Amino acid sequence: FYPCTLIEEREGVPIVKICPLASSSSGNSTFIGTSRTRILVDAGLSRRETFLRIANIGEDPETLDAIIVTHDDRIFPFADRIVHMVDGRIDA
C-alpha cells in the first residue's frame, strides 16, 4: 500500500486526503476524501480487496459518495471486479 497524502489548511486541519490504493498492471485505484465527500477513482481491484484497502486507510467503504471510472478497457470480461452503486449506495 502507498502512503496517503494530506493537503492541509491552516492550523494543521486536513482538507483533502489522497490515498493510492493500488497502482500496477493488475489494477489502479485511488481514494480521495474530504470532511464531507469520499470518492474512489477507478476500481481496478476486486470488491473485497477494494473494501479491505479502504478500511486499512481508516475509511468506511459504505460511505463512498462516488466512483469515477476513468477508462473502459473492454470492461465486460472483468465485470465481477466492478463496485456497483445504486441510488448512492454500494450494491452487493
Summary of the structure (lengths in Angstrom):
residues: 92
radius of gyration: 13.5
end to end distance: 24.8
largest distance: 47.9
contacts: 213
relative contact order: 0.17
helix: 24%
strand: 38%
